[in-house]
Amino acid sequence: MSTTTEVGSNGGTDYDAIVIGAGFSGLAILHHLREIGLKTLVIDGEDGIGGTWWVNRYPGVRTDSEYSYYSFSFSKEVRDEWTWSERYPAGPEVLRYLNFVADRLDLRKDIRLNTRVESAVYDESENVWRVNILGGGTLTAKYLVSGMGVLSQAIYPSIPGIDSFKGQKYHTAHWPRGGADLKGKRVGLIGLGASGIQVVPTIAPEVDEFFVFQRTPNFIVETTNDRVSASEMQHVREHYDEIFEKAANHPFGVAMDFAENSALDVTPEERERIFESKWNEGGFHFANECFNDLATNHESSELASEFIRTKIREIVHDPTTAELLCPTSYSFNGKRVPTGHGYYETFNLEHVHLIDVASTPITEITENGVTVGGTEYELDVLIFATGFDAMTGTLTNIDIVGRNGMTLRDKWTEQGLRSNLGISAHGFPNFFMSLGPQTPYSNLPVPIQLGAQWLQRALKWAKDNGVERLEATPESEAAWAAEVERAGKATVMYSEGHKAKAWFLGENVPGKPQEFIVYMGGGQVYQQFCREAEESGYGSFLTDVLAPAKAVGV
Ligand SMILES: Cc1cc2nc3c(=O)[nH]c(=O)nc-3n(C[C@H](O)[C@H](O)[C@H](O)COP(=O)(O)OP(=O)(O)OC[C@H]3O[C@@H](n4cnc5c(N)ncnc54)[C@H](O)[C@@H]3O)c2cc1C
């Protein structure tokens, strides 16, 4: 942990730094900017802290990451005093953790809730960001930081008649506070990404009839959710630094061993044994610890695909349903791999019906239910688990206006996604993003914490060197875009003829440009790029708009 160094003076502005978003990102950034003496305010449009874990209250909501690495390592107090109860913590437990972090680090006094940002405008003459609040009021700061979330801008499908349904309609990301009464109801669900997959087994036992409308099946890595014992928790506490280090050195930010062999390097018997043992360990262990090329080599990924298809056929009794649940148009890792908690087994329940809307798409939503071809499925409740405008949605949903009146939205529409390391964009001085587009696909608390610490050092360095503005250079953006594309094209997500419709490529949002919105080159490789930027004196972040070095307050 770095020592506190006073660098803030916030000459003339309300704050040195305004951070939008009070989730994992906002909390980590507030803590780290405070440590260097920056007067920092976190604002959030919601009425509670926690971001993702405040709004996602649907039945079954929990992490796909395991508790030991889905947390911060930077506070010894938090590490020593917090106790996780489940291997994959449920949403309410993660929310309690984030509230505990806020209280233990005394962050609450610098968090303003119920404060939605409508726009943020950079004033070049004053080198200040003016942050306009919905409903009135403007706050100013030298630095503006987005912690607005990668999976935070919920989307609905564009199905004719969607507003006409007379029953109860819920989006998983806007689940009612008091819960929803599903007992004895006829329920339909649209959307089978990570959220839908958690909803299905959780609500199936209580509903009367359940219609699951499936367009694209996923490869789901089933797991068990064990209680965390006191001794396991103590072990994690005592080894937190090693665990975090391991996760930081892993391509996907998980504290797991990185497999050394290709799936093609071993005999079929050995391959089967490894697949089986990692399948039994559950969740991301299968994806990460079997072989080193399940995300990059189509043949290897297809071997893993076939292993999972066999599992599906073993678990699901009805052969037609089992075949429908087997992905065939793409291979394992072609889409984000969700963790399952009895998902496949749910389809053995007689009142759970899998409706294939790939061969016959949903025609319309009526006032009574959902029509597929000539069949109307009458429903009392319709659940949308249709996900998010990922990575860029929150950033382009509001006007973030940089130099010469250009919005971030217009920049990315005109130029394609452009950023330096997903942290900074040319034309937007002193604007920084936590988990901006083109940052790694990963277990996220790891890049969030490392990003907050990188920003802390960068702003401290700026002060120490009299640098008034930090901003990506166009050259750095072009280089990073090329690296993001290179890394993305090296994965099975992109293999010709097997390309899955994945939110990684913006394909879940009609009209969104199809480009890699995450960096697939590995979290540890990304961190090396960040270190190089820092060690080179932030060369890729400086531009000709920098004031000459002189003693200036932050
Ligand atoms: C159901 C679910 C399960 C997940 N499970 C995992 C997992 O297992 N592992 C993993 O690594 N990741 C997981 N994620 C991703 C998760 O989003 C991140 O792990 C993490 O919580 C992101 O934190 P954040 O602070 O960056 O963003 P968020 O938690 O999304 O917080 C963003 C905040 O910004 C606020 N905001 C946005 N726009 C504005 C605005 N204009 N004005 C004011 N406030 C604004 C929002 O209100 C929100 O509170 C999951 C996501 C979901 C939805």
The ligand as an SDF file (V2000), in Angstrom:
LIG
                    3D

 53 58  0  0  0  0  0  0  0  0999 V2000
  -25.0390  -10.6960  -12.7760 C   0  0  0  0  0  0  0  0  0  0  0  0
  -23.6060  -10.3920  -12.9530 C   0  0  0  0  0  0  0  0  0  0  0  0
  -22.6390  -11.2730  -12.4820 C   0  0  0  0  0  0  0  0  0  0  0  0
  -21.2890  -10.9740  -12.6280 C   0  0  0  0  0  0  0  0  0  0  0  0
  -20.3680  -11.8730  -12.1910 N   0  0  0  0  0  0  0  0  0  0  0  0
  -19.0610  -11.5960  -12.3480 C   0  0  0  0  0  0  0  0  0  0  0  0
  -18.0590  -12.5270  -11.9310 C   0  0  0  0  0  0  0  0  0  0  0  0
  -18.3390  -13.5980  -11.4310 O   0  0  0  0  0  0  0  0  0  0  0  0
  -16.7690  -12.1870  -12.1190 N   0  0  0  0  0  0  0  0  0  0  0  0
  -16.3990  -11.0100  -12.6920 C   0  0  0  0  0  0  0  0  0  0  0  0
  -15.2130  -10.7460  -12.8190 O   0  0  0  0  0  0  0  0  0  0  0  0
  -17.3220  -10.1210  -13.0820 N   0  0  0  0  0  0  0  0  0  0  0  0
  -18.6260  -10.3890  -12.9400 C   0  0  0  0  0  0  0  0  0  0  0  0
  -19.5560   -9.4880  -13.3840 N   0  0  0  0  0  0  0  0  0  0  0  0
  -19.1160   -8.2090  -13.9430 C   0  0  0  0  0  0  0  0  0  0  0  0
  -19.2470   -7.0810  -12.8810 C   0  0  0  0  0  0  0  0  0  0  0  0
  -19.9270   -6.0590  -13.5020 O   0  0  0  0  0  0  0  0  0  0  0  0
  -17.8600   -6.6620  -12.3820 C   0  0  0  0  0  0  0  0  0  0  0  0
  -17.2350   -7.7620  -11.7520 O   0  0  0  0  0  0  0  0  0  0  0  0
  -17.8500   -5.5030  -11.3750 C   0  0  0  0  0  0  0  0  0  0  0  0
  -18.9000   -5.5690  -10.4650 O   0  0  0  0  0  0  0  0  0  0  0  0
  -17.8300   -4.1750  -12.1030 C   0  0  0  0  0  0  0  0  0  0  0  0
  -17.6930   -3.1430  -11.1780 O   0  0  0  0  0  0  0  0  0  0  0  0
  -17.6640   -1.6290  -11.6550 P   0  0  0  0  0  0  0  0  0  0  0  0
  -17.5880   -0.8020  -10.4360 O   0  0  0  0  0  0  0  0  0  0  0  0
  -16.6030   -1.4260  -12.6710 O   0  0  0  0  0  0  0  0  0  0  0  0
  -19.0440   -1.3830  -12.4210 O   0  0  0  0  0  0  0  0  0  0  0  0
  -20.5290   -1.5460  -11.9060 P   0  0  0  0  0  0  0  0  0  0  0  0
  -20.6000   -2.4560  -10.7670 O   0  0  0  0  0  0  0  0  0  0  0  0
  -21.3490   -1.8540  -13.1050 O   0  0  0  0  0  0  0  0  0  0  0  0
  -20.9150   -0.0970  -11.3670 O   0  0  0  0  0  0  0  0  0  0  0  0
  -21.1290    0.9790  -12.2360 C   0  0  0  0  0  0  0  0  0  0  0  0
  -21.9190    2.0470  -11.5090 C   0  0  0  0  0  0  0  0  0  0  0  0
  -21.9080    3.2180  -12.3220 O   0  0  0  0  0  0  0  0  0  0  0  0
  -23.1450    3.8570  -12.1850 C   0  0  0  0  0  0  0  0  0  0  0  0
  -23.3880    4.7010  -13.3510 N   0  0  0  0  0  0  0  0  0  0  0  0
  -23.3510    4.3200  -14.6530 C   0  0  0  0  0  0  0  0  0  0  0  0
  -23.6510    5.3810  -15.4360 N   0  0  0  0  0  0  0  0  0  0  0  0
  -23.8660    6.4230  -14.6080 C   0  0  0  0  0  0  0  0  0  0  0  0
  -24.2230    7.7840  -14.8120 C   0  0  0  0  0  0  0  0  0  0  0  0
  -24.4090    8.2940  -16.0370 N   0  0  0  0  0  0  0  0  0  0  0  0
  -24.3680    8.5800  -13.7300 N   0  0  0  0  0  0  0  0  0  0  0  0
  -24.1820    8.1030  -12.4710 C   0  0  0  0  0  0  0  0  0  0  0  0
  -23.8740    6.8180  -12.2130 N   0  0  0  0  0  0  0  0  0  0  0  0
  -23.7100    5.9890  -13.2770 C   0  0  0  0  0  0  0  0  0  0  0  0
  -24.1450    2.7230  -12.1000 C   0  0  0  0  0  0  0  0  0  0  0  0
  -25.3200    3.1780  -11.4490 O   0  0  0  0  0  0  0  0  0  0  0  0
  -23.3760    1.6880  -11.2860 C   0  0  0  0  0  0  0  0  0  0  0  0
  -23.7010    1.7820   -9.9280 O   0  0  0  0  0  0  0  0  0  0  0  0
  -20.9040   -9.7690  -13.2660 C   0  0  0  0  0  0  0  0  0  0  0  0
  -21.8760   -8.9150  -13.7760 C   0  0  0  0  0  0  0  0  0  0  0  0
  -23.2110   -9.2210  -13.6380 C   0  0  0  0  0  0  0  0  0  0  0  0
  -24.2250   -8.2830  -14.2160 C   0  0  0  0  0  0  0  0  0  0  0  0
  1  2  1  0
  2  3  1  0
  2 52  2  0
  3  4  2  0
  4  5  1  0
  4 50  1  0
  5  6  2  0
  6  7  1  0
  6 13  1  0
  7  8  2  0
  7  9  1  0
  9 10  1  0
 10 11  2  0
 10 12  1  0
 12 13  2  0
 13 14  1  0
 14 15  1  0
 14 50  1  0
 15 16  1  0
 16 17  1  0
 16 18  1  0
 18 19  1  0
 18 20  1  0
 20 21  1  0
 20 22  1  0
 22 23  1  0
 23 24  1  0
 24 25  2  0
 24 26  1  0
 24 27  1  0
 27 28  1  0
 28 29  2  0
 28 30  1  0
 28 31  1  0
 31 32  1  0
 32 33  1  0
 33 34  1  0
 33 48  1  0
 34 35  1  0
 35 36  1  0
 35 46  1  0
 36 37  1  0
 36 45  1  0
 37 38  2  0
 38 39  1  0
 39 40  1  0
 39 45  2  0
 40 41  1  0
 40 42  2  0
 42 43  1  0
 43 44  2  0
 44 45  1  0
 46 47  1  0
 46 48  1  0
 48 49  1  0
 50 51  2  0
 51 52  1  0
 52 53  1  0
M  END
$$$$
